[in-house]
Amino acid sequence: MDYKLFMSLPKHLIKITDQVAVGGGEPLLFLNALKKFSAECKKHELICNVTSNGRILDPYRDWE
């Protein structure tokens, strides 16, 4: 999906739902984009759910 389109989704989705789910593939491989997307969701008071298999998680990494 086009990055610009993806980042614009929250302002449209809030009109029809209060939550969005990101999954498929491995969303954590695109951590910077995911952080920006979730911030955009928060800005529009939209709950952002992420589904991951967690295989790339590093227990010592700072995720904030």
C-alpha positions as CSV (number, residue, x, y, z in Angstrom):
1,M,0.0,0.0,0.0
2,D,1.1,3.5,-0.7
3,Y,2.7,5.0,2.4
4,K,0.9,8.3,2.1
5,L,-2.4,6.6,1.7
6,F,-1.7,4.3,4.7
7,M,-0.9,7.3,7.0
8,S,-4.1,9.0,5.9
9,L,-6.4,6.1,6.9
10,P,-7.0,7.0,10.5
11,K,-8.8,10.3,9.7
12,H,-11.2,8.4,7.5
13,L,-11.6,5.3,9.6
14,I,-12.7,7.2,12.7
15,K,-15.9,8.0,10.8
16,I,-16.9,4.3,10.7
17,T,-15.1,2.6,13.6
18,D,-13.2,3.2,16.8
19,Q,-10.5,0.6,16.2
20,V,-8.1,-0.5,13.5
21,A,-6.0,-3.7,13.3
22,V,-2.6,-3.9,11.7
23,G,-1.4,-7.4,10.8
24,G,-0.3,-9.7,8.1
25,G,3.3,-10.2,7.2
26,E,5.3,-8.8,10.1
27,P,4.3,-5.2,11.0
28,L,7.2,-4.9,13.4
29,L,9.6,-5.0,10.5
30,F,8.3,-1.5,9.7
31,L,8.6,-0.2,13.3
32,N,9.1,3.5,12.4
33,A,6.1,3.5,10.1
34,L,4.0,1.6,12.7
35,K,4.9,4.2,15.4
36,K,3.9,7.0,13.1
37,F,0.7,5.2,12.2
38,S,-0.2,4.5,15.8
39,A,0.5,8.2,16.7
40,E,-1.8,9.2,13.9
41,C,-4.5,6.8,15.2
42,K,-4.1,8.3,18.7
43,K,-4.4,11.8,17.3
44,H,-7.8,10.8,15.8
45,E,-8.8,8.9,19.0
46,L,-8.7,5.6,17.1
47,I,-7.5,2.5,18.9
48,C,-4.6,0.8,17.0
49,N,-4.2,-3.0,17.5
50,V,-1.1,-4.8,16.1
51,T,-0.9,-8.5,15.5
52,S,2.7,-9.9,15.4
53,N,4.2,-13.3,15.8
54,G,6.8,-11.6,18.0
55,R,9.8,-13.5,16.5
56,I,11.8,-10.3,15.9
57,L,11.3,-8.9,19.4
58,D,14.5,-8.3,21.3
59,P,13.8,-8.4,25.1
60,Y,16.5,-5.8,25.7
61,R,15.4,-3.3,23.1
62,D,13.7,0.0,24.2
63,W,10.4,0.1,22.3
64,E,9.5,3.6,23.3
